[in-house]
Each structure stands twice: as C-alpha cells, then as structure tokens.
C-alpha cells in the first residue's frame, strides 16, 4: 500500500492535538569530535585535536525529542535523573524543547546516565558510559506509577510510550499496573522492550523490537534473514511466540536494511512488510526511537497500523541518513513521500 497525500495530511493535522507521555531511561548523549593525525608520546594511542563538543538527548529523552520535532505540543516526561549537573542539563534541554518534566524525579546517590562518544575524522573511536544500573528504590517506582496513572485516569494523555534500556528503572510489576490502567482508559501504550529483562507485560497496544531483540524475547536461536521477508518462516514463528507470551495488539519488528514487518493479533496469519526507504545509512543510533515515536503518534491520531508503519518507515529512513541521535520534522517527513 501507499498512503495518499490527502490521507497523510489528515493524519498529520490530527497529530497536533495528541498528548503523549513517555516513561523510561533518560540519558544524555555527548559527542566529542575532531581529527587525529599523530600518536601520543605517552602511549600508542591517537591524539584527538578536538574541533567540536555537543550534547543531545538520548534514550527515552530522544523519543521525547522526536515527538516535539514532529510537532507534538504536549509531551510529558516520566523518569529519573541524578542530583547532578548532567541531570539538570537533561531537564533543561527537555524544557527548552517544550517537554513537561514534572514527572522527572531527581534521585540522590545516583548518577544521570551519560553516553560519551569520541569521534575522530567521522569514525567513532570509543564510547564511555557513565551510569548506575542497580534497581531503583521501590518508593521511586511507586511515585512514578502514581503520577502516570493519575494522568491516565484524569484523561490528560492519549498515548504512552515505555522505553526500557535496562538501567534499573523499569520492572514488570510497575509496567503491568500502568499497562492495565492505560487499557482500561483507552490510552494507546507502546513498549520498546529490552531482551535482557524478563518482563512479559501483557496487553500492550504495541511492541517494537528489532529482529535480534525479537529472537531473544522468543528465546529462539538466531537465523539469518531470508531475502524475501514474507518467506522468512522463522521470523513468523518468532513473532507468533512473542505475540503468544506478551499478547500485544501489534508487533512491529524492525529489520534493518529490509525495512519493517508488522504483525497484528487480530490477523495472526498475516504479515505486512514495509521495505526500507533509506538511501544512505550514516548512523542507526536512535532509529528505533524514531520508529516508536512516529508509529505511536500516528495511531493516537487515528491512523491504521499499516498507515502508521509506512509513515514511521519514512521517518526512520530520514534519521539513519544523519549523524548521531537525529530526528526529523513534518516538512522533511512530508517531502520524503513521492506521489
């Protein structure tokens, strides 16, 4: 299928009034870039002549950045940061982008997650992770659950995105309470799962693993993909297993250069494949964030799953052609369609 210009415009128009909450692991992505033309006298390592240093929102915060870039006027952040300068900077960046950070809690004795990448002549040399991953205190989780469920019950949000990067914040029981409340009140709920967590949260609206994550979730040994996605019997088997265990309404599996595959609980034998649109892949960092943000936004605006997948595929095709955790906007997204 190919969405028409009129239909795309109608969906985009409705997205302006959508209210979306995001709960997950908040991060900062720092980039230090320059040139390396000589070795250090102290050790056999290159010396980087730093040309530029920048910081971007990462993790669940990058999902929020995607949403605001797509024109969503009401984005609510829920998560934790440390009581440190990085946490303050992260909240400042979110606020500057128009995100409501009332639901971001500053936790003592815990550092804000920061991923710092060193890039020499456009080549990433090393990544340094500054983080605490031990489980968050139960009272912190309970406070977040109470805040989110209150917003759901008072009908202040239309959709909820759950972002798990295994940093100690999310666990199955808290997510199940949230998912159950969201379903009761008709709030569309998406989860980007982490395969390292045994969190079979049931009754979600959407799950968005990549192919490797889907295989891990299904506890299935890895197989190389078939050239024709529709003929990938193992992928179908894996998807069926994930659908059986987690019971989401839809499962959107991202397939790198092959695009995406959408599976729906109401059509268990069907697979909807969306071929990739990326002309050049520069950096896949954050592409999954773009997919879940765009798909969820479109569904909350009244699109079908197939329409949402097609639009999300266009958005992902744009961001992988950019460096770092990139985003797209409505004019750029609209221009990617050729009728």
N, C-alpha and C positions, 0 to 999 in steps of 0.2 A: 504494500500500500504506500501511497504518498499523500501526505496531508495537503489539502488545498490552501491557497493563500487566505481565503475568507475564513476558513476554519481555524487556521493558525492565529489570525488576527483576533478572532473571537476568544480563543483561549488566553492569549496574551493580555487582552483587555480585562478579563476576569481575574488574572493573577494580581492585579494592582490592589485588590481588596482582601487578598488572602493573608491570614495571620498564622505564622509558623513558629513553633518553639523547637529548640534544639537542645538536647541533653547529651553530654558526652565529655570525652577527654579533651580539654582545651590545651593548646600548645602555641608556642612561638617558633617560627622558622627563621633562623638568622643565616644570612649569606655573606661570606667574606670572599671577594673575588679579586683577581689580579693576574700578574704574569710571573712565571718562574723561569729564569734564564741561567741560573747558576746554582751550584751546590753550596751548602753551608760548610764552613771550616770546622764547625763543632761536631758535625755528624754527617753521614752520607745521605742527607735529605735536601730537597729543593728549598730555596729561599723564595718566599712569595712576596713580591712587591705589590702591596695592597692598593688597588685602584678604587674599590667601592665596597661599602658595607651597608647592608639593608636588612630590614626585618619585615616579616609578613605573618599574617595569622595562619596557624596550622591546626591540624586535627579537626575537632568539631568546630573550632572557630573559623576554619576555612569554609566549612559548609555554610556558616552564617554569612561569611563574605560573599560566597556565591549567590546566596539568596538576595542580599541587598543589591548586589551588582545587577541582578535580574529584575530589579525594581520593586521587590517586596518591601512595603513600608512598615510592616510590623513584624520584627524578628525578635524573639525572646531567647536569651541565653540562660542555660542552666548548667552548672558545673562547679569546679573548684580551681583555685589558684593558690599559690603560696603567699604568705605575708612578706613579699619581697618586691624588688623593683621590677622584675620581669612580670609578676602578676599585675602590678599597677600599669605597666606598659601595655599588657594584653588588654586589660579592661579599657584603657584609654583608646586603643585602636578600634575596639568594638564600638565604643560610644561614638567615636568620630565617624564610624560608618553607619550610625543610626540604629545600632543594636541595643535593646534594653538589657542591661546587665544586673538588674535587681536580683536575679536568681543565681548570680555567681558568688560563691562563698569563699572568703579568704581563710585558709586553714593554717593554723600555726604549726611550726616544726615540720613543714612540708614545702619542698621547692616547686616552683612552677616548671612545668615541662618545657624544655627548650631543646630544639634540634639545630645545631650549628653546622653548616656545610662550608667547606673550604674549596674554592674553585680556582683552578689555575688554567688560564687560556681556554676557557669554556669546558674544561674537564674537571669533574668533581674528584678531589683528591682524598678527602676524608670527611666523615660526618661524626660529630661529637654529640652525644645525648646527655643532657642534664635532667635527671628525673628521679622521682620516688615512685615505686610501683607497688608498695605494700598496700593491702586493703585499707580503704578509708574507714574511719570510725563510723559505727552504726548510727550514731546520732546525726552525723553529717548527711548520710544517705537518707535517713528518715526526714530530715528537714527539706531535702530536695524533693522527695516524693510528695510531701505535704504541699509544697509550693506548686508543683506541676499539677497535681490532682485538683487543687483548688482552682487553678486557671482553667482546667478542663471542665469542671462542674459549673463554673460561672460562665462557660461558653466564651472565653476570651481567646481561644485558639482554634484554628480549623485543621491543623495538621501538626504532627510531632515527628521529629527525626531523632533517632537514637544512634549515637556514634561510639562504637566500642574499639578502643585501641589498646586494651589490656593494661591500663595504667593504674588499676586498683580502685577505680570509682564505681563502675557498674557491676552488678551481680544479678543472678537470675531472679531472686525473690522480689527485689525492688522493681525490676523491669516488668515482671509479671503483673504486679499491682498496678503499675502505670498503664500497661497494655490493656488490662481488663477494664480499667476506668475509661480509657480512651474509646474502646469498642462500645461500651455502654452509652457513651455520649456522642457517638458517631464521628470521632476525631480520627482522621487517617493517620496511621502510625507506621513509620518505616524504620528498619534496622539495618545498619551496615555491620555485620557480625565479625567477630574476631574468632578464628578457628581454635585458638588456644584456650578459649573459655568454653566450658561445658554448660551453656546457658540455653536450654531448649525453652525459649519463651514462646508460648503458644498464642495463636490468634492474632498475629500481626497482620497489617494490611500488605506489607511488602518487605522482602529481604533482598539485599543487593550484593551478594558475594561475587568475587571473580572466580574463574574456573578452578584455580588451585584451592581457594577457600571452600568452594562448594564440595570438592572432593574430600577435603579434611572434615567438613561438617558431616558428610555422609559416611565418614570412616571407610572410604574406598581407596584402594591403591591407585596411584597415578597412571594414566594412559595418555599418550599423545593424541591431540585432537585430530579428527578426520578432516579432510579437505573441504567436504561439504557438511556444514553444521547439522543440517536436517538428517544426515545419515550417521551422526555420532550417537550410536546406541548406548554407549557407556555414559555419555553426558545425560541422556534421557533417564537412564537408570539412577544416576546420582541425583538428579533433580527430583525424581519421584521419591527418593529416600529422604531428602531434605524436607520436601512437602509433607511427607508422612510424619516425620518426627516433630516438626515445628508448626505445621498447619497454618502457614501464611496464606492470604488470599492470592498473592502473586509472588513469583520468584524471578528476579531479573539477574541473569548471570552475565557478567561482562567477560568478553572473550578476546581481549587484546586486539590483534590485527584482524580478527574475524568479526568484530562488532559485538553484538549482544544477542542473548536468547531469552525470550520471555515465556514463562510457564505460568498457567493460571489454574487454580484449584477447581474452578467450575468447568474447565476444559482439560481434564487430565491427560488426554492423548495428544493434545495439540502443542506445537512449538512455533512461536513467532520469532523469526530471525531477522535482525536488523544489521545489514553489512556495515562495516566501518566506513567512515567518511573522511578519516584523517588523511590528508595529502602528504604530510611530513610529520613524523613523530620526533619531537625535540626532547620532551620530558613528560613522563606519565605521572609524575608526582602530583597528587591531588585530583586526578581524573575521576576517581571513584566518588570523591566529594561532589564534584560537578554533576555526576550522574544521579546520585540520590537526591540532591537538592532540586535539580530540574524536574525529575520524574515526579517527586512528591508535590512540588509546586503545581505542576500541570494537573495532577489528579485532584488536588484540592480545589482547582479551578474548574473542575467538571469534565476533564478530558477522559477518553477511554485509555486503557492500559497500552494499547498499540500506539495511540497518538502520543502518549507521554514518553514511550520508549523511543519513538522516532525523533521527537524534539530533544530528548536527553542525549541521544546519539549525536545529533548535530552539535550540541553544546560541548560534549566530550571531544569531538573531532577538532574543535577550535582550540581548546585549552591544551591538548597534548602537543600542539604546534608552538607553544610558548614555553619559556624557561621558568622553572620553579613552580610553586603552588599558584597557578594562574586561575583567572576567572574570565567569564565572558559577560556581555551585556545584551540587552534586547536588540539594538540596531545591528550588532555583529551577528547575533543569532539569526535574525530575520534575513540578513544578507547571505547567509550560508545556504538558504533554500533557493533552488533554481526551478521555476515552473515553466 
